Amino acid sequence: MSDELTATCPITNQPDFYSATIVYEPDALCLESKSLKLYLARFRDRGAFCEALAVQIRDDVAAAVELDTARVHVSLRQKARGGITITASV
């Protein structure tokens, strides 16, 4: 879990802050924590909606650890802005 994921809203260009949870059972490969931190940091200046970002992270993690996407679960909880909190899970 990480609470330091930031992306930019593609409509308003304001930052969106997320708590990210990534769950998978490693097989032959696993993610190294520093690599995951650097990967998540790259979204800081990218425009992305919460739902699309969850799918992209799931797909990227699955590819990196050579698992089917059905074996990787990603949940993003967008921190409240404007009184709305969004959670996207795939």
C-alpha positions in Angstrom: 0.0 0.0 0.0 1.2 3.5 -0.8 -0.5 6.8 0.1 1.9 8.9 -2.0 0.5 8.4 -5.5 -0.3 11.6 -7.3 -1.7 12.2 -10.7 -3.1 15.2 -12.5 -6.7 15.6 -13.4 -6.9 15.8 -17.2 -9.8 18.3 -17.0 -8.7 20.8 -14.3 -4.9 20.1 -14.2 -5.2 20.0 -10.4 -3.4 17.2 -8.5 -5.3 14.2 -7.4 -3.9 12.3 -4.4 -4.4 8.6 -4.0 -3.9 5.7 -1.6 -2.9 2.7 -3.8 -3.2 -0.9 -2.8 -1.7 -3.6 -5.1 -2.3 -7.2 -4.3 -0.9 -10.2 -6.1 0.6 -13.6 -5.3 4.1 -13.7 -6.7 5.1 -16.6 -8.9 8.6 -16.6 -10.5 8.9 -12.8 -10.2 8.0 -10.1 -7.7 8.2 -6.3 -7.5 11.1 -4.7 -5.7 9.8 -1.9 -3.4 12.1 0.9 -4.7 11.2 0.1 -8.3 7.5 0.3 -7.4 8.0 3.7 -5.6 9.8 5.0 -8.7 7.0 3.6 -11.0 4.3 5.3 -9.0 6.1 8.6 -8.8 6.1 8.8 -12.6 2.3 9.6 -12.6 2.9 12.9 -10.8 2.7 15.0 -13.9 0.5 12.8 -16.0 -3.2 13.4 -16.6 -5.3 10.4 -15.7 -8.7 9.6 -14.4 -8.9 7.4 -11.3 -10.5 4.4 -13.1 -8.1 4.4 -16.1 -5.1 4.8 -13.7 -6.2 1.7 -11.7 -6.4 -0.3 -14.9 -3.0 0.9 -16.2 -1.3 0.1 -12.9 -2.9 -3.3 -12.8 -1.8 -4.1 -16.4 1.7 -2.8 -15.8 2.2 -4.8 -12.6 0.8 -7.9 -14.2 3.2 -7.5 -17.2 6.2 -6.8 -14.9 5.7 -9.9 -12.8 4.4 -12.0 -15.8 1.0 -12.8 -14.3 -2.4 -12.7 -15.9 -4.3 -9.5 -15.1 -6.9 -11.5 -13.3 -4.3 -12.4 -10.6 -3.5 -8.7 -9.9 -5.8 -6.5 -7.9 -5.4 -2.7 -7.7 -7.5 -0.4 -5.6 -7.0 3.4 -5.8 -8.7 5.6 -3.2 -8.7 9.2 -4.3 -8.5 11.6 -1.4 -11.3 14.0 -1.1 -11.3 17.2 -3.2 -14.5 19.1 -3.6 -16.1 16.9 -1.1 -16.0 13.8 -3.3 -13.9 10.7 -2.7 -13.6 8.1 -5.5 -12.4 4.5 -5.2 -11.6 2.5 -8.3 -10.8 -1.2 -8.0 -9.8 -3.7 -10.7 
